[in-house]
Amino acid sequence: MKDFLTFIRERGVAGFAIGFIVGGAVSKLVTALVVDIINPLLSLVLQNTGQLAQAKFVIGNAEILWGHFLMALIDFLILAFVVYFLFKKLGLERLDAKKKT
């Protein structure tokens, strides 16, 4: 058991698990921001009376859901910015340091 705990401390497994859980929560928060706040504001600007996610144009039998893609793109950009900002501000690049011998 002692070796296992040493392995967890040296490899940062606990930090990775915490980061994974927090990352999931941040992802949900960013999605809510996009869906509940940014989506309605963009709908007003683009004069789309419905939900932005349902904005589309039709070519023949194909429906191009550009609104859904735009929402996913905004979601990704915000999440990437948050991850980058936290990574730099918290100095997380130091977590990958090699074990001192």
N, C-alpha and C positions, 0 to 999 in steps of 0.2 A: 504494500500500500504506500509506503514511503517513496519508493521509486516512481510510482504513478503520480503522486502529488508533486514530486520534483519535476517530472516531465511536463505536467500541466503548467507549472510556474515558469519553467524555462522556455517553453514553446508558445506561451501566451494563449493557450486554448481558452482560458476563462475570458480573456479580453476579446477574443474572436467571437465567442458565444454571446457576450454582452453586445458587441458591435452588430452581430447578426440580428438580435432581438430589437435593438434600438433602430437599426436600419429598416426593419419591417414597419415599425411604428412611424418613422419619418416618412416612409413611402406612403402609408395610409394618410398621413397628415397632408402631404403634398397633393395627393390625389383629391382629397376633400377640398383643398384650396382651389385647385383647377376646376373641379366640377361645380362647387358651390359659389365661388366668387368670380374667378376669371372667366369661366364659361358664360355666365349671364352678362358680364360687362362686355365681352366680345360680341355677344348676340345683339346687344344694344348698338354697339359701334357699327357692326356689319348689317344692321337693320334686319336681322333674322328674327322673326316673331317666335319661332320654336326654340328648341334646345340646339345649341351649336353642334353637339355630337350627332344630331340627326341631319345636319346640313349635307346636301349631296347634289350632284347633277347626274343626269341620266344620258347615256350614249347607247342607243339601241336598247338591248336588254340588260346592259350592265349599269349598276349604280356605283358611282364613285363617291365614297363617303369621306369627303375632304374635311369635314368638321370633326369627325372622330380622329382622323390622322392629326389634325392640328392640335386637338386636345392632348393626344399622346405625346406629341412633340414638345408642347409646353410643359407637360408633366415631367418628361425626361430632362429638359433643360433646367428646370427648377431643382429637381433632385440631384442632378450632376453638380450644380452650383453649391447646393447645401453640403454635399459630400466633400467637394473640393475645399470649401470654406472651413469646414470642421477639421479636415485633414491638416490643412496648413495652420490654422489658429491653435489647435490643440497639440501641434507638434507630433503627430502620430507617425511620421516617417521614422522616428527614433524607435518605434516598437519592433522594427525588423532588424535591430542591431544583433550582431552575432554574440554568442555566449563567450564571456571572458574566461580564458583558461589559466 
